[in-house]
Amino acid sequence: MDALPKNNRKQFIKQTLYLVGFGALANSPVRVLANAEPKTLTVLHTNDWHSRIEPFPKADRNLAGQGGAARRAEVIDQIRKKEKELLLLDAGDIFQGTPYFNFYGGELEYKLMTAMGYDCVTLGNHDFDAGIEGLVKQMPHAGFDFVNANYDFSGTALEGKIQPYKIYRKKGLKIGVFGVGIELNGLVPEKLFGGITYYDPIARANDIAKELKVGKKCDLVICLSHLGNKYKDAKVSDEVLATKTAHIDLIIGGHTHTFLPEPIVYTNVINKKVCVNQVGWAGLQLGSLTYTFEPFVNTGHEMNSSLITLTNIQKI
Amino acid sequence: MQVNYYQSQRVRLLADTLQAENAKAKALIAPYKNKLDSQMNIRIMVAEADFKKDNPEGTLGNMVCDLLMTYAQSQKMPADFCVLNNGGLRIPTLYKGDITVRTVFELMPFENSLVLVKVSGANCAKLFAMIAENDGVPVSGLRMEISEGKAKEIMIQNQAFDPAKDYWILTSDYIANGGDKADALKNPIERKDYPVLLRDILMIEMKKKFYDGETLVPVKDGRITKK
């Protein structure tokens, strides 16, 4: 596009605005032209850490020596050397699965994630395994934000500690991040989450995503979901979330421990593309999505995704 | 603002250079790890072969339920049979070789305690229907055949299931509270809660056997079959 003469550029913008329809008209072409450089944003993500601090034990014939938080930290550090302003996110179930959780209650998990520079996480069902009090007790160790938009924490010790969404500014871009969680009833013993009210994640996601995209004019709207990738029945999942909502660009999923070979792209209710990604569990993989924002158009971006595998084996 | 993806590609990086460990993170982990290792790396049993989580019947689920029944009998608890859930077993395979305290923690990380519930024959039948729908769950003292999604040929302690009788079922507090679709156990005739974790029972029983010179051999005896 840089090769286009100036007049043609204007022509190109007009055509593109026309092609993408009504919503894009809200963007002033003048404002768009003021920032003429394309911008790229890297989003790194994990899900379902499950207290995997150390690499898998020697006795595990499939995964012996694989993963490990110190390796995750090193990979992230290396990427940060090239990409200063990236987003690092997690889709929940940080807790439970190794004695590190039984003995230290999640303290080390949060300290490591803070050291790695996580920006934001959402809550999975296992993050309640030490109860609401157990979760609140570890929060001082977490130097990152917690988001969830479909649990009402009013009257519990978590009230005011978890926001429906957070807006991050990276490289002059505005990125809205919100979270949705799975129905805890029947999944988590009631004594551990009692007092939290669950709301339909689809309705809440639609409200929040609209507020972020239309109201707050975010360039990118990301949903951290602990609903699960998809189910045989009609149970709400990332697939349902992607196809039954508007204004979400990216869903970073968890819960089902799904090793997606590549992100799945769905079409949402307003005929826009939504990307869903999930990277298994135990910190064996780190998802990396790089978005390119086209300033002349401001109606589209490219997305490159890569999967950084902390294992030597192809199949897990 | 509008979003329109026109390219999506994927690069997979499997470089060995990614295997390096971060020194700062390692230093953060070290004191926690050292303290844990002294308690976790203790051998309490030896597995003669791999134990696997499986449906309708798996050697891992059989072993866990059998050990719980052994414990119940040693404590003179009137357990007729034991039922757990597949979701409660958190490793797919317990590998051949040394079983350490850490192994048992990873197998059963939840703080679930032991419960006995006295359940009517009618509710037992509902439980068996749920087990059949789920393609089998870990059990002990119970045998059944799953045929077209239904529970058939049900035997409890080698006697045919009697729907007119009440039975004592050994399970976890999670399942006794109706977790994992076990609604049939929610309102029992009687319930006894024991202040002991399932994980601790496994360790007690493994240590006992190991002290007696025994090791663990995987058992698959057709307690749940599928047609």
Contacts between the chains, C-beta under 8 A, distances in Angstrom:
chain1	res1	chain2	res2	distance
A	20	B	2	4.9
A	20	B	4	6.2
A	21	B	2	7.7
A	23	B	1	7.9
A	23	B	2	5.4
A	24	B	1	7.6
A	24	B	2	4.6
A	26	B	1	7.7
A	27	B	1	6.2
A	27	B	2	8.0
A	53	B	29	5.9
A	53	B	32	7.5
A	53	B	33	7.5
A	54	B	29	7.5
A	54	B	33	6.8
A	57	B	102	7.1
A	59	B	95	4.4
A	59	B	97	5.4
A	59	B	98	7.3
A	59	B	103	7.3
A	60	B	93	7.8
A	60	B	95	6.4
A	61	B	93	7.8
A	61	B	95	6.0
A	62	B	93	7.9
A	68	B	21	6.9
A	69	B	25	5.7
A	69	B	29	6.6
A	70	B	21	3.8
A	70	B	22	5.0
A	70	B	25	4.3
A	70	B	26	4.6
A	70	B	29	6.5
A	71	B	18	7.1
A	71	B	19	6.6
A	71	B	20	7.2
A	71	B	21	5.5
A	71	B	22	7.3
A	72	B	25	7.8
A	73	B	21	7.8
A	73	B	22	3.6
A	73	B	24	7.0
A	73	B	25	3.7
A	74	B	18	7.6
A	74	B	20	5.0
A	74	B	21	5.8
A	74	B	22	3.9
A	74	B	25	7.4
A	75	B	18	5.5
A	77	B	22	5.9
A	78	B	18	7.9
A	96	B	109	5.7
A	96	B	110	7.6
A	97	B	90	6.3
A	97	B	106	6.9
A	97	B	109	5.6
A	98	B	102	7.9
A	98	B	105	7.1
A	98	B	106	6.1
A	98	B	109	7.2
A	99	B	36	5.7
A	99	B	39	7.8
A	99	B	40	5.5
A	99	B	101	7.9
A	99	B	102	6.0
A	99	B	105	4.4
A	99	B	106	7.6
A	99	B	109	7.8
A	100	B	32	6.7
A	100	B	36	6.8
A	101	B	109	6.8
A	102	B	105	6.1
A	102	B	109	6.4
A	102	B	111	7.8
A	103	B	35	7.8
A	103	B	36	6.1
A	103	B	39	7.9
A	104	B	32	6.1
A	108	B	28	7.4
A	108	B	29	6.8
A	108	B	32	5.0
A	111	B	28	6.1
A	112	B	25	6.0
A	112	B	28	6.2
A	112	B	29	7.3
A	115	B	24	6.3
A	115	B	25	6.1
A	115	B	28	6.1
A	116	B	25	7.5
A	129	B	110	7.0
A	129	B	111	7.8
A	186	B	178	7.5
A	186	B	179	6.8
A	186	B	180	7.9
A	186	B	181	7.8
A	187	B	179	7.9
A	189	B	173	7.6
A	189	B	174	6.1
A	189	B	177	6.3
A	189	B	179	7.0
A	190	B	177	7.5
A	213	B	1	7.0
A	217	B	1	6.7
A	218	B	1	7.8
A	219	B	1	6.1
A	220	B	3	7.7
A	249	B	3	5.2
A	261	B	10	7.7
A	262	B	8	7.7
A	262	B	10	4.3
A	263	B	8	6.9
A	263	B	10	7.7
A	265	B	5	6.5
A	265	B	8	6.1
A	272	B	2	7.3
A	272	B	3	5.8
A	272	B	4	7.3
A	273	B	3	6.9
A	273	B	4	7.0
A	273	B	5	4.5
A	275	B	5	7.1
A	275	B	8	7.5
A	298	B	1	6.2
A	298	B	2	7.6
A	299	B	1	7.7
A	299	B	2	4.3
A	299	B	3	7.8
A	299	B	4	5.8
A	300	B	2	7.1
A	300	B	3	6.9
A	300	B	4	3.6
A	300	B	5	7.3
A	300	B	6	6.0
A	301	B	3	6.5
A	301	B	4	7.5
A	301	B	5	7.2
A	302	B	5	7.3
A	302	B	6	6.4
A	302	B	7	4.5
A	303	B	5	5.5
A	303	B	7	6.7
A	303	B	8	5.4
A	304	B	7	7.3
A	304	B	8	7.6
A	304	B	9	5.7
A	304	B	10	7.9
A	304	B	11	7.3
A	305	B	8	6.6
A	305	B	9	7.1
A	305	B	10	5.2
A	305	B	11	7.9
A	306	B	10	6.2
A	306	B	11	4.2
A	306	B	12	6.9
A	306	B	13	6.3
A	307	B	10	6.7
A	307	B	11	7.9
A	307	B	12	5.4
A	307	B	13	7.3
A	308	B	13	5.1
A	308	B	18	6.4
A	309	B	12	6.9
A	309	B	13	6.8
A	309	B	14	5.6
A	309	B	18	7.7
A	310	B	18	6.6
A	310	B	19	7.9
A	312	B	14	7.4
A	312	B	16	7.8
A	312	B	19	7.9
A	314	B	14	7.6
